[in-house]
């Protein structure tokens, strides 16, 4: 077993042994504020934005200098602040079930020859995602302070978080990377928290099709014929993807719509970005709904016309090879 796998699972094992299940605490939440759990804190590896330059996130502005909304965050701290603000805005609008999609920066030890930047799988990703989820929940909760955590699944890197708010009604729960293995816990927690906030961060299920045949009747009752995003709408998103070989950023904030950007002139060495390039918008006005891959492809074609390799070949023909300039 590789060292990242062993390290990631050891960290989750330590959390699992140090804490009893918070699900029972969630079931007791409606009874009395006196039954709130004592404040505890689980340590985890700090975010890496100060160790490794953020490759996926950068401030964005329109050609005239006006900042576009929603915008690509400048770093992980900016992303967490924007996510927490969006979660609270949605909650104030009556949305108590939410999904947050956060970009997780690659580990600082990632090298160009790595075929898989996450050899430890979901447990390793959880190490880097957990500090982001923790800060997002704490900042989103009114009067939020410390956060309690317990591992629901070591193999899936699934962690449950609880944050005590200013009043019992402000208490909130969060599940990081919920998957098929932890669907029962998700379903029970959804019923236990009532009208309080429940946030899913980077979920690994999309709907009943993710759960197999054995959860058929239960999942149909939970999803009510829809998908996870229907029951837990996305209220914040900061993701990167590739479309027609273009490096694309997709951003969403509740009440501000969706916006897609592309990275122009970025240089890569393997998976490591060595020159960040310029982040530019793919469209003028925010989109009302999340664009599909086909819609992103249409936006890329309309905006850029030629594929990136053709543009690079033309640039080399006009200006010569980059190393000779």
C-alpha positions as CSV (number, residue, x, y, z in Angstrom):
1,X,0.0,0.0,0.0
2,X,1.4,3.4,-1.0
3,X,2.6,5.9,1.7
4,X,-0.2,8.5,0.8
5,X,-2.8,5.8,1.3
6,X,-1.4,4.6,4.6
7,X,-1.1,8.2,5.9
8,X,-4.5,9.3,4.8
9,X,-6.2,6.3,6.4
10,X,-4.2,6.6,9.5
11,X,-5.3,10.2,10.0
12,X,-9.0,9.2,9.4
13,X,-8.6,6.3,11.8
14,X,-7.3,8.6,14.5
15,X,-10.3,10.9,14.1
16,X,-12.6,7.9,14.2
17,X,-11.2,6.6,17.5
18,X,-11.3,10.0,19.1
19,X,-14.9,10.7,18.5
20,X,-18.3,8.9,19.0
21,X,-20.8,9.3,16.3
22,X,-22.4,12.7,15.9
23,X,-25.4,11.2,14.3
24,X,-26.9,10.4,17.8
25,X,-26.2,14.0,18.8
26,X,-28.1,15.2,15.7
27,X,-31.1,13.1,16.8
28,X,-31.0,14.9,20.2
29,X,-30.7,18.4,18.7
30,X,-34.4,19.3,18.6
31,X,-34.9,18.3,22.3
32,X,-33.0,21.1,24.0
33,X,-30.1,23.4,23.6
34,X,-28.8,21.9,26.8
35,X,-28.1,18.6,24.9
36,X,-25.6,20.3,22.6
37,X,-22.3,18.4,22.6
38,X,-19.3,19.8,24.4
39,X,-17.0,21.7,22.1
40,X,-14.2,19.7,20.6
41,X,-11.9,20.1,17.7
42,X,-10.3,17.6,15.4
43,X,-7.0,18.6,13.8
44,X,-6.3,17.9,10.2
45,X,-3.6,18.9,7.7
46,X,-3.8,22.6,6.9
47,X,-4.7,23.9,3.5
48,X,-1.8,24.2,1.2
49,X,-2.3,27.6,-0.5
50,X,0.7,29.1,1.3
51,X,2.9,26.1,0.3
52,X,1.9,25.7,-3.3
53,X,0.7,28.4,-5.5
54,X,-2.9,28.1,-6.3
55,X,-3.2,26.8,-9.9
56,X,-6.9,26.8,-10.4
57,X,-8.0,30.0,-8.7
58,X,-7.3,33.6,-9.8
59,X,-9.1,36.9,-9.6
60,X,-11.1,37.8,-12.7
61,X,-12.1,41.0,-14.3
62,X,-13.8,42.0,-17.5
63,X,-11.8,43.7,-20.3
64,X,-12.8,47.1,-19.1
65,X,-11.6,46.4,-15.5
66,X,-15.1,45.8,-14.0
67,X,-15.1,42.8,-11.8
68,X,-17.4,40.1,-13.0
69,X,-19.8,38.2,-10.7
70,X,-19.8,35.4,-9.8
71,X,-16.0,35.5,-9.9
72,X,-13.2,33.0,-9.7
73,X,-11.8,33.3,-6.1
74,X,-8.2,34.3,-5.7
75,X,-7.2,31.4,-3.4
76,X,-8.7,28.8,-1.0
77,X,-9.4,31.3,1.7
78,X,-11.3,33.5,-0.7
79,X,-13.2,30.5,-2.0
80,X,-14.2,29.4,1.5
81,X,-15.4,33.0,2.3
82,X,-17.4,33.2,-0.9
83,X,-18.9,29.7,-0.2
84,X,-19.9,30.5,3.3
85,X,-21.4,33.8,2.2
86,X,-23.4,32.0,-0.5
87,X,-24.6,29.3,2.0
88,X,-25.8,31.9,4.4
89,X,-27.6,33.9,1.7
90,X,-29.4,30.7,0.5
91,X,-30.3,29.8,4.1
92,X,-31.8,33.2,4.7
93,X,-33.8,32.6,1.5
94,X,-35.2,29.4,3.0
95,X,-32.9,26.8,1.4
96,X,-31.9,24.5,4.3
97,X,-30.6,21.7,2.2
98,X,-27.5,22.7,0.1
99,X,-24.6,21.3,-1.9
100,X,-21.3,23.1,-2.1
101,X,-18.7,22.1,-4.7
102,X,-15.2,23.2,-3.7
103,X,-12.0,23.0,-5.7
104,X,-9.3,21.0,-3.8
105,X,-5.8,22.1,-4.7
106,X,-3.3,19.4,-5.6
107,X,-0.9,18.3,-2.9
108,X,2.4,20.3,-2.9
109,X,4.4,17.1,-3.5
110,X,2.7,16.5,-6.8
111,X,5.2,16.1,-9.6
112,X,4.8,16.3,-13.4
113,X,5.5,12.5,-13.8
114,X,2.6,11.6,-11.5
115,X,-0.1,9.8,-13.4
116,X,-2.5,10.2,-10.5
117,X,-2.1,13.3,-8.3
118,X,-4.2,11.5,-5.6
119,X,-2.7,8.1,-5.1
120,X,-4.3,7.9,-1.7
121,X,-7.8,8.2,-3.3
122,X,-10.7,9.7,-1.4
123,X,-9.1,9.5,2.0
124,X,-6.2,11.6,0.8
125,X,-8.5,14.1,-0.8
126,X,-10.5,14.3,2.4
127,X,-7.3,15.4,4.3
128,X,-7.1,18.5,2.1
129,X,-10.9,19.1,1.7
130,X,-11.7,18.8,5.5
131,X,-10.1,22.1,6.5
132,X,-12.0,23.9,3.7
133,X,-15.3,22.3,4.7
134,X,-14.8,23.0,8.3
135,X,-14.0,26.7,7.8
136,X,-17.0,27.0,5.3
137,X,-19.4,25.6,7.9
138,X,-18.1,27.7,10.7
139,X,-18.3,30.9,8.7
140,X,-21.7,30.1,7.3
141,X,-23.3,29.5,10.7
142,X,-24.5,32.5,12.7
143,X,-22.4,32.7,15.8
144,X,-20.4,29.6,14.7
145,X,-17.2,28.8,16.6
146,X,-15.6,25.4,16.8
147,X,-16.6,22.4,14.7
148,X,-17.0,18.8,15.8
149,X,-16.1,16.0,13.4
150,X,-16.5,12.3,13.1
151,X,-15.5,9.9,10.3
152,X,-18.4,8.1,8.7
153,X,-16.4,6.1,6.2
154,X,-12.6,5.8,6.1
155,X,-12.6,4.3,2.6
156,X,-14.7,7.1,1.2
157,X,-13.1,9.8,3.2
158,X,-16.6,10.8,4.4
159,X,-16.7,13.0,7.5
160,X,-19.6,14.5,9.3
161,X,-19.3,17.9,10.9
162,X,-21.4,19.8,13.4
163,X,-21.3,23.5,14.3
164,X,-23.1,25.0,17.2
165,X,-24.7,28.4,16.3
166,X,-25.8,31.4,18.3
167,X,-29.1,29.7,19.1
168,X,-30.3,26.1,18.7
169,X,-32.1,27.0,15.5
170,X,-28.7,28.2,14.1
171,X,-27.0,24.9,14.6
172,X,-25.9,23.2,11.4
173,X,-24.5,19.9,10.0
174,X,-22.3,19.1,7.1
175,X,-21.2,15.9,5.4
176,X,-18.0,15.9,3.4
177,X,-17.8,13.5,0.4
178,X,-21.0,11.5,1.1
179,X,-21.2,8.4,-1.0
180,X,-23.3,5.2,-1.5
181,X,-21.7,3.6,1.6
182,X,-22.9,6.5,3.8
183,X,-26.3,7.0,2.3
184,X,-28.1,5.6,5.3
185,X,-26.3,8.2,7.6
186,X,-27.2,10.9,5.1
187,X,-30.9,9.9,5.1
188,X,-31.1,9.7,8.9
189,X,-29.3,13.0,9.4
190,X,-31.6,14.7,6.9
191,X,-34.6,13.6,9.0
192,X,-32.9,14.5,12.3
193,X,-31.9,18.1,11.7
194,X,-35.4,19.2,10.7
195,X,-35.4,22.8,9.5
196,X,-31.7,23.4,10.4
197,X,-29.0,23.7,7.8
198,X,-27.5,20.6,6.3
199,X,-24.7,21.0,3.7
200,X,-23.1,18.4,1.5
201,X,-19.6,19.2,0.4
202,X,-18.3,17.5,-2.8
203,X,-20.8,14.6,-2.7
204,X,-20.0,11.4,-4.6
205,X,-23.6,10.4,-5.4
206,X,-25.9,11.9,-8.0
207,X,-29.2,10.1,-7.3
208,X,-30.9,6.7,-7.0
209,X,-28.7,5.3,-9.8
210,X,-25.6,5.7,-7.5
211,X,-27.0,3.3,-4.8
212,X,-27.7,0.1,-6.6
213,X,-30.7,-2.3,-6.4
214,X,-30.7,-2.9,-2.6
215,X,-31.6,0.8,-1.8
216,X,-34.3,1.0,-4.4
217,X,-37.4,1.7,-2.3
218,X,-35.6,3.8,0.3
219,X,-33.8,5.9,-2.3
220,X,-37.0,6.5,-4.2
221,X,-38.6,7.9,-1.1
222,X,-35.6,10.0,-0.3
223,X,-35.1,11.5,-3.8
224,X,-38.8,11.8,-4.6
225,X,-38.1,10.9,-8.3
226,X,-35.4,13.5,-8.7
227,X,-31.6,13.7,-8.2
228,X,-29.4,14.8,-5.3
229,X,-29.1,18.3,-6.8
230,X,-32.9,18.5,-6.8
231,X,-33.0,17.8,-3.0
232,X,-29.7,19.5,-2.2
233,X,-29.4,22.3,-4.8
234,X,-25.9,23.7,-5.5
235,X,-25.5,27.0,-3.8
236,X,-21.8,27.5,-4.4
237,X,-19.4,26.0,-7.0
238,X,-15.8,26.7,-7.8
239,X,-14.6,23.9,-10.1
240,X,-12.1,23.5,-12.9
241,X,-12.6,21.3,-15.9
242,X,-11.4,20.7,-19.5
243,X,-13.5,21.4,-22.6
244,X,-12.0,21.0,-26.1
245,X,-8.6,21.0,-24.5
246,X,-9.3,24.4,-22.9
247,X,-8.7,24.9,-19.2
248,X,-12.2,26.0,-17.9
249,X,-13.3,27.4,-14.6
250,X,-17.0,27.1,-13.5
251,X,-18.2,29.4,-10.7
252,X,-21.6,29.8,-9.1
253,X,-22.9,31.8,-6.1
254,X,-26.5,31.7,-4.9
255,X,-28.4,34.6,-6.4
256,X,-25.6,35.5,-8.8
257,X,-26.0,32.8,-11.4
258,X,-23.3,30.7,-13.1
259,X,-20.3,31.9,-15.1
260,X,-17.7,30.0,-17.1
261,X,-14.1,31.2,-17.7
262,X,-11.2,30.0,-19.6
263,X,-7.4,30.3,-19.0
264,X,-5.5,31.9,-21.8
265,X,-1.8,31.4,-22.4
266,X,-1.2,29.1,-19.3
267,X,1.9,26.9,-19.5
268,X,2.1,23.4,-18.0
269,X,4.8,21.0,-17.1
270,X,2.9,17.8,-16.7
271,X,0.0,18.5,-14.3
272,X,1.8,21.5,-12.7
273,X,0.9,24.9,-14.0
274,X,4.2,26.9,-14.3
275,X,2.6,30.0,-15.8
276,X,-0.9,30.9,-14.7
277,X,-2.0,32.8,-17.8
278,X,-5.0,35.0,-17.8
279,X,-8.5,34.0,-16.8
280,X,-11.1,35.4,-19.2
281,X,-14.9,35.1,-19.3
282,X,-16.5,32.8,-21.9
283,X,-19.7,34.8,-22.0
284,X,-21.0,38.2,-21.1
285,X,-24.0,37.7,-18.8
286,X,-24.3,35.2,-16.0
287,X,-26.1,32.0,-16.8
288,X,-29.4,31.0,-15.0
289,X,-28.5,27.3,-14.8
290,X,-25.4,25.1,-14.7
291,X,-24.2,24.6,-18.3
292,X,-23.9,21.1,-19.5
293,X,-20.7,19.9,-21.2
294,X,-22.3,20.5,-24.6
295,X,-23.3,24.0,-23.7
296,X,-19.7,24.7,-22.4
297,X,-18.4,23.4,-25.7
298,X,-20.7,25.8,-27.6
299,X,-19.4,28.7,-25.5
300,X,-15.8,27.7,-26.1
301,X,-16.3,27.4,-29.9
302,X,-18.2,30.7,-30.1
303,X,-15.6,32.5,-28.0
304,X,-12.3,31.0,-29.2
305,X,-13.1,29.7,-32.7
306,X,-9.9,27.7,-33.1
307,X,-8.7,24.8,-30.8
308,X,-5.8,25.7,-28.5
309,X,-3.2,23.6,-30.4
310,X,-4.0,25.5,-33.6
311,X,-3.6,28.9,-31.8
312,X,-0.3,27.7,-30.3
313,X,1.0,26.6,-33.8
314,X,0.0,29.9,-35.3
315,X,1.7,31.8,-32.4
316,X,4.9,29.8,-32.9
317,X,4.8,30.5,-36.6
318,X,4.4,34.2,-36.1
319,X,6.7,34.7,-33.1
320,X,9.0,31.7,-33.2
321,X,9.3,29.0,-30.5
322,X,8.7,30.3,-27.0
323,X,12.2,29.4,-25.7
324,X,13.8,31.6,-28.4
325,X,11.7,34.8,-27.7
